[in-house]
């Protein structure tokens, strides 16, 4: 690759490909250009204007996510002009809706210390449910943009709670369009889109489902991809309200057990209770960060008080708690006696679609090697 394919970013030279944007080159070389609307592997829109950069010789700033690279281009990602532009954009977003991020004039640049100072004020109940896990808040703190002191403007669109999975809080929506990209280009469900002012087709008013109906009445399949990519608190779940603020969530990488695809997921817990489930890194196969409605939302059974935690043995017509050793010994003796009395094929094993392939493999080995029968089947439905 010759000199014709060289771009300079912050006085460092980098090679680029014909389809590269300034943002893609920067990300590939670990140069941080913040953005709120950009979603990897989807068409860039330049909606949020956070990723503005300066090009030498150009009078205007440009969006890094939509501007194609060209030979000899000299880009500056953190010039005074760029920083001022980002601060103005962040301030405009904070003032556009209900963004009580509690970014104040604290004399600290340490995020943990800042959280503790807010906690000391004892005014945490009215904080946003995603406080401490919001990309807009992170940028506001990073660029030291303080929140408004005057009353928050009233949102003309009421919060939508008409379904059991996703809460849509339009007062916190910054119209970045990430959810639209996730729905239309990642999951290809086409359930939501930008809604425009009838008198001005260029003025975006809200993100709408169908002909501006609730998600419940639209083509939404509740995969939750939109919730996962939302950078603010506009799309959340009921579980978000249950988490305790300022207590860190523990993340555990695991495999979804609802079917045999093997989707990788991150389970977020607090006080040994599942608060949230997200698709693992979008580069990780087989699901590349996406999940279905069951994988993302169907986890209440884990903490259900109706779950059995101790083996039960029926004695005199009623179930009584027992030890695992006693229960396993009883099961083994009964299986052996049935096999001896009626033959191995008098028994059969049914396994579940909600356990792993490895566990199903062990079950079939048990049936064939221990029970001496080929009577083993699997229910492919959930």
C-alpha positions as CSV (number, residue, x, y, z in Angstrom):
1,X,0.0,0.0,0.0
2,X,1.6,3.2,-1.2
3,X,1.6,6.8,0.1
4,X,-1.7,7.4,-1.7
5,X,-3.4,5.4,1.1
6,X,-2.1,7.4,4.1
7,X,-4.1,9.5,6.4
8,X,-2.8,11.6,9.3
9,X,-4.8,11.6,12.6
10,X,-3.4,13.7,15.4
11,X,0.0,13.9,13.7
12,X,0.3,10.1,13.3
13,X,0.2,8.4,9.9
14,X,-2.1,5.5,9.2
15,X,-3.1,3.4,6.2
16,X,-6.7,3.2,5.1
17,X,-8.9,1.1,2.8
18,X,-11.1,2.4,0.1
19,X,-14.3,2.0,2.1
20,X,-12.9,3.4,5.4
21,X,-14.3,6.4,7.2
22,X,-12.3,8.5,9.6
23,X,-14.0,6.8,12.5
24,X,-13.2,3.3,11.3
25,X,-9.5,4.1,10.9
26,X,-9.4,5.7,14.3
27,X,-11.1,2.8,16.0
28,X,-8.8,0.3,14.3
29,X,-5.8,2.1,15.7
30,X,-7.2,2.7,19.2
31,X,-7.8,6.4,18.8
32,X,-10.8,7.4,20.8
33,X,-13.4,9.4,19.0
34,X,-16.6,9.5,21.1
35,X,-20.0,8.8,19.5
36,X,-23.5,8.2,20.6
37,X,-25.3,7.3,17.3
38,X,-22.7,5.0,15.7
39,X,-23.6,1.3,15.8
40,X,-21.0,-1.2,14.5
41,X,-21.8,-3.0,11.3
42,X,-24.7,-0.7,10.4
43,X,-25.0,2.3,8.0
44,X,-23.6,5.4,9.7
45,X,-26.0,8.4,10.0
46,X,-24.0,11.1,11.7
47,X,-27.1,11.9,13.8
48,X,-25.6,12.8,17.2
49,X,-22.8,15.1,16.0
50,X,-20.6,13.9,18.9
51,X,-17.9,12.5,16.7
52,X,-17.1,15.8,15.1
53,X,-13.4,16.2,14.0
54,X,-11.4,18.9,12.3
55,X,-9.8,18.5,8.9
56,X,-6.9,20.7,8.1
57,X,-7.9,23.2,5.4
58,X,-11.6,22.7,5.9
59,X,-13.6,25.6,7.5
60,X,-16.2,23.3,9.0
61,X,-16.0,20.3,11.3
62,X,-17.2,17.0,9.9
63,X,-18.7,13.8,11.4
64,X,-16.0,11.1,11.6
65,X,-18.5,8.3,11.2
66,X,-19.8,9.4,7.8
67,X,-16.7,11.2,6.3
68,X,-14.7,9.0,3.9
69,X,-11.0,9.0,4.1
70,X,-8.8,10.4,1.4
71,X,-5.1,10.5,0.7
72,X,-3.2,13.2,2.5
73,X,-6.1,14.0,4.8
74,X,-5.0,15.5,8.2
75,X,-7.4,15.0,11.0
76,X,-7.5,16.4,14.5
77,X,-9.8,14.7,17.0
78,X,-9.2,16.9,20.1
79,X,-8.6,20.4,18.9
80,X,-10.1,23.3,20.8
81,X,-12.7,23.7,18.1
82,X,-13.6,20.1,18.3
83,X,-13.8,20.1,22.1
84,X,-16.1,23.2,22.2
85,X,-18.4,21.6,19.6
86,X,-18.7,18.4,21.6
87,X,-19.4,20.4,24.8
88,X,-22.2,22.4,23.0
89,X,-23.7,19.2,21.6
90,X,-23.7,17.4,25.0
91,X,-25.2,20.4,26.7
92,X,-27.9,20.6,24.1
93,X,-28.7,16.9,24.6
94,X,-28.8,17.3,28.4
95,X,-31.1,20.2,28.1
96,X,-33.4,18.5,25.6
97,X,-35.1,16.2,28.0
98,X,-35.1,14.5,31.4
99,X,-31.4,14.0,31.9
100,X,-30.8,14.5,35.6
101,X,-27.3,13.1,35.4
102,X,-26.2,15.0,38.5
103,X,-23.1,16.3,36.8
104,X,-22.1,19.2,39.0
105,X,-19.2,21.4,39.6
106,X,-17.3,18.9,41.8
107,X,-13.6,19.5,42.0
108,X,-12.7,15.9,41.0
109,X,-11.9,14.0,37.8
110,X,-12.1,10.6,39.5
111,X,-15.4,8.9,38.6
112,X,-15.6,6.8,41.8
113,X,-14.9,9.9,44.0
114,X,-17.6,11.8,42.0
115,X,-20.2,9.0,42.7
116,X,-19.4,9.0,46.4
117,X,-19.9,12.8,46.5
118,X,-23.3,12.4,44.9
119,X,-24.1,9.7,47.4
120,X,-23.2,12.0,50.3
121,X,-25.8,14.4,49.1
122,X,-28.5,11.8,49.9
123,X,-30.5,12.7,46.8
124,X,-30.2,9.4,44.9
125,X,-33.9,8.4,44.7
126,X,-34.7,10.8,41.9
127,X,-31.7,9.9,39.8
128,X,-32.1,8.3,36.4
129,X,-32.5,4.4,36.6
130,X,-29.4,4.0,34.4
131,X,-27.3,6.5,36.5
132,X,-23.7,5.4,36.4
133,X,-24.3,3.3,33.2
134,X,-25.2,6.0,30.7
135,X,-23.0,7.0,27.8
136,X,-24.4,10.5,27.7
137,X,-23.6,10.9,31.4
138,X,-20.1,9.6,30.8
139,X,-19.5,12.1,28.1
140,X,-21.0,14.9,30.2
141,X,-18.6,14.1,33.0
142,X,-15.6,13.6,30.6
143,X,-16.2,17.1,29.1
144,X,-17.3,18.6,32.4
145,X,-20.7,19.7,31.1
146,X,-23.0,20.5,34.0
147,X,-26.7,19.7,34.0
148,X,-29.4,22.4,34.1
149,X,-30.6,24.0,37.2
150,X,-33.9,25.2,35.8
151,X,-37.0,22.8,35.7
152,X,-36.8,19.9,33.2
153,X,-39.2,20.6,30.2
154,X,-42.3,18.4,30.2
155,X,-42.3,15.7,27.6
156,X,-45.4,15.6,25.3
157,X,-45.1,11.8,24.9
158,X,-46.0,9.7,27.9
159,X,-43.8,6.8,29.1
160,X,-44.9,3.6,27.5
161,X,-45.4,0.6,29.8
162,X,-47.9,-1.4,27.7
163,X,-45.8,-4.5,27.5
164,X,-44.0,-6.7,30.1
165,X,-40.5,-6.3,28.6
166,X,-39.5,-2.8,27.5
167,X,-40.2,0.6,29.0
168,X,-40.0,3.5,26.5
169,X,-39.2,6.8,28.3
170,X,-39.4,9.4,25.5
171,X,-38.4,12.1,27.9
172,X,-34.8,10.6,28.0
173,X,-34.6,9.8,24.2
174,X,-31.9,11.8,22.4
175,X,-33.0,10.6,18.9
176,X,-29.6,9.1,18.2
177,X,-31.3,6.3,16.1
178,X,-29.2,3.4,17.5
179,X,-32.3,1.5,18.3
180,X,-33.6,2.0,14.8
181,X,-30.4,0.7,13.3
182,X,-30.4,-2.3,15.7
183,X,-34.0,-3.2,14.8
184,X,-33.8,-2.7,11.0
185,X,-30.2,-3.6,10.2
186,X,-29.1,-6.1,12.9
187,X,-32.2,-8.0,13.7
188,X,-34.1,-7.0,10.5
189,X,-37.4,-6.8,12.3
190,X,-38.3,-3.3,10.9
191,X,-40.6,-2.7,13.9
192,X,-39.4,0.9,14.7
193,X,-38.3,3.9,12.7
194,X,-37.9,7.7,12.9
195,X,-41.1,9.6,13.2
196,X,-41.2,13.0,11.4
197,X,-43.1,16.2,11.8
198,X,-45.9,16.2,9.2
199,X,-45.3,19.9,8.4
200,X,-41.6,19.4,8.2
201,X,-40.4,16.1,6.8
202,X,-36.9,16.7,8.0
203,X,-37.7,17.3,11.7
204,X,-37.5,14.1,13.7
205,X,-40.0,14.2,16.6
206,X,-39.8,10.7,18.1
207,X,-39.0,7.0,17.5
208,X,-42.2,5.3,16.5
209,X,-43.4,1.7,16.2
210,X,-45.5,1.0,13.2
211,X,-47.8,3.9,12.6
212,X,-47.0,5.3,16.1
213,X,-48.5,2.5,18.1
214,X,-47.2,0.7,21.2
215,X,-44.6,-1.9,20.8
216,X,-47.2,-4.5,21.9
217,X,-49.3,-3.6,18.9
218,X,-46.5,-3.4,16.4
219,X,-44.3,-6.0,14.7
220,X,-41.8,-6.0,17.6
221,X,-40.7,-9.5,18.7
222,X,-39.2,-8.1,21.9
223,X,-35.7,-9.4,21.2
224,X,-34.4,-6.4,23.3
225,X,-31.7,-5.5,20.8
226,X,-32.8,-1.9,21.0
227,X,-32.5,-1.9,24.8
228,X,-29.0,-3.2,24.6
229,X,-27.8,-0.5,22.2
230,X,-29.6,2.5,23.8
231,X,-26.9,4.8,25.1
232,X,-29.2,6.6,27.7
233,X,-32.2,5.6,29.8
234,X,-34.9,5.9,27.1
235,X,-35.2,2.1,26.7
236,X,-35.0,0.1,29.9
237,X,-36.6,-2.9,31.7
238,X,-38.5,-3.2,34.9
239,X,-35.5,-4.9,36.5
240,X,-33.5,-1.8,36.0
241,X,-35.5,-0.1,38.7
242,X,-34.8,-3.0,41.1
243,X,-31.0,-2.6,41.1
244,X,-29.4,-0.7,43.9
245,X,-27.6,2.4,42.8
246,X,-23.9,2.7,43.5
247,X,-23.5,-1.1,44.0
248,X,-21.6,-2.5,41.1
249,X,-23.2,-5.3,39.0
250,X,-21.2,-8.5,38.7
251,X,-20.8,-9.8,35.1
252,X,-20.7,-13.5,34.3
253,X,-20.1,-14.8,30.8
254,X,-22.2,-17.9,30.1
255,X,-24.1,-19.8,27.4
256,X,-27.8,-19.5,26.9
257,X,-29.6,-22.8,27.7
258,X,-32.9,-22.2,25.9
259,X,-31.9,-24.0,22.7
260,X,-28.9,-25.6,21.1
261,X,-27.5,-22.6,19.2
262,X,-25.1,-21.8,22.0
263,X,-25.6,-18.0,22.2
264,X,-23.1,-16.3,24.4
265,X,-24.4,-13.9,27.0
266,X,-23.3,-11.7,29.9
267,X,-25.4,-12.1,33.0
268,X,-25.4,-9.1,35.4
269,X,-26.2,-9.9,39.0
270,X,-26.5,-7.9,42.2
271,X,-26.9,-9.5,45.6
272,X,-27.0,-12.9,43.9
273,X,-30.0,-11.8,41.8
274,X,-30.1,-11.5,38.0
275,X,-30.7,-7.8,37.1
276,X,-29.9,-7.8,33.4
277,X,-28.8,-10.1,30.5
278,X,-27.0,-8.8,27.5
279,X,-25.6,-10.5,24.4
280,X,-21.8,-10.9,24.7
281,X,-19.3,-9.0,22.7
282,X,-20.7,-8.4,19.1
283,X,-17.6,-10.1,17.7
284,X,-18.3,-13.4,19.6
285,X,-20.0,-16.1,17.6
286,X,-22.5,-17.6,17.1
287,X,-24.9,-14.8,18.1
288,X,-22.5,-11.9,17.7
289,X,-24.1,-10.0,20.6
290,X,-27.8,-10.6,19.7
291,X,-30.3,-12.5,21.8
292,X,-33.9,-13.6,21.4
293,X,-36.8,-12.6,23.7
294,X,-36.3,-15.8,25.8
295,X,-32.6,-15.5,26.1
296,X,-32.7,-11.8,27.2
297,X,-35.8,-11.6,29.3
298,X,-37.0,-15.0,30.5
299,X,-34.9,-15.4,33.6
300,X,-37.4,-14.8,36.4
301,X,-37.6,-18.6,37.0
302,X,-34.0,-18.5,38.3
303,X,-35.1,-16.7,41.5
304,X,-38.6,-18.2,41.7
305,X,-39.6,-19.2,45.2
306,X,-41.4,-22.2,43.6
307,X,-38.1,-23.8,42.5
308,X,-37.1,-27.0,44.3
309,X,-33.8,-26.6,46.1
310,X,-33.9,-29.9,48.1
311,X,-34.8,-33.4,46.9
312,X,-38.2,-34.6,47.9
313,X,-39.3,-38.3,48.5
314,X,-42.9,-39.3,48.8
315,X,-43.5,-41.1,52.0
316,X,-47.0,-42.2,53.2
317,X,-48.5,-40.1,50.3
318,X,-46.7,-36.9,51.1
319,X,-43.4,-35.4,49.9
320,X,-40.7,-35.0,52.5
321,X,-37.3,-33.4,52.2
322,X,-34.3,-35.7,52.0
323,X,-30.6,-35.6,51.3
324,X,-29.1,-36.0,47.8
325,X,-27.4,-39.2,48.8
326,X,-30.7,-40.7,50.0
327,X,-32.6,-39.5,46.8
328,X,-29.9,-40.8,44.4
329,X,-29.7,-44.1,46.2
330,X,-33.5,-44.5,45.9
331,X,-33.6,-43.7,42.2
332,X,-30.7,-46.0,41.5
333,X,-32.2,-48.9,43.4
334,X,-35.6,-48.5,41.7
335,X,-34.1,-48.3,38.2
336,X,-32.1,-51.4,38.8
337,X,-35.1,-53.3,40.1
338,X,-37.3,-52.3,37.2
339,X,-34.5,-53.3,34.7
340,X,-34.1,-56.7,36.5
341,X,-37.9,-57.4,36.6
342,X,-39.0,-56.1,33.2
343,X,-35.9,-55.7,31.1
344,X,-33.9,-52.7,30.1
345,X,-36.3,-51.6,27.4
346,X,-39.1,-51.2,29.9
347,X,-37.4,-47.9,30.8
348,X,-36.9,-44.7,28.9
349,X,-35.2,-41.3,29.2
350,X,-36.5,-37.9,28.1
351,X,-34.0,-35.0,28.1
352,X,-34.7,-31.3,27.9
353,X,-34.0,-28.6,25.3
354,X,-33.1,-26.3,28.1
355,X,-29.9,-28.1,29.1
356,X,-26.6,-28.0,27.3
357,X,-25.5,-30.4,24.5
358,X,-22.9,-31.8,26.9
359,X,-25.6,-32.6,29.5
360,X,-27.8,-34.2,26.8
361,X,-24.8,-36.3,25.7
362,X,-24.2,-37.5,29.3
363,X,-27.9,-38.5,29.5
364,X,-27.7,-40.6,26.4
365,X,-24.5,-42.3,27.7
366,X,-26.3,-43.0,30.9
367,X,-29.3,-44.5,29.1
368,X,-27.2,-46.8,26.8
369,X,-24.3,-47.7,29.1
370,X,-26.1,-47.9,32.5
371,X,-29.7,-48.6,31.8
372,X,-28.8,-50.6,28.6
373,X,-31.6,-49.1,26.5
374,X,-31.8,-47.0,23.4
375,X,-35.1,-45.5,24.6
376,X,-33.9,-41.9,24.9
377,X,-35.6,-38.9,23.2
378,X,-35.3,-35.2,23.2
379,X,-38.1,-32.6,23.0
380,X,-36.9,-30.0,20.5
381,X,-39.5,-27.4,21.6
382,X,-39.3,-25.2,24.6
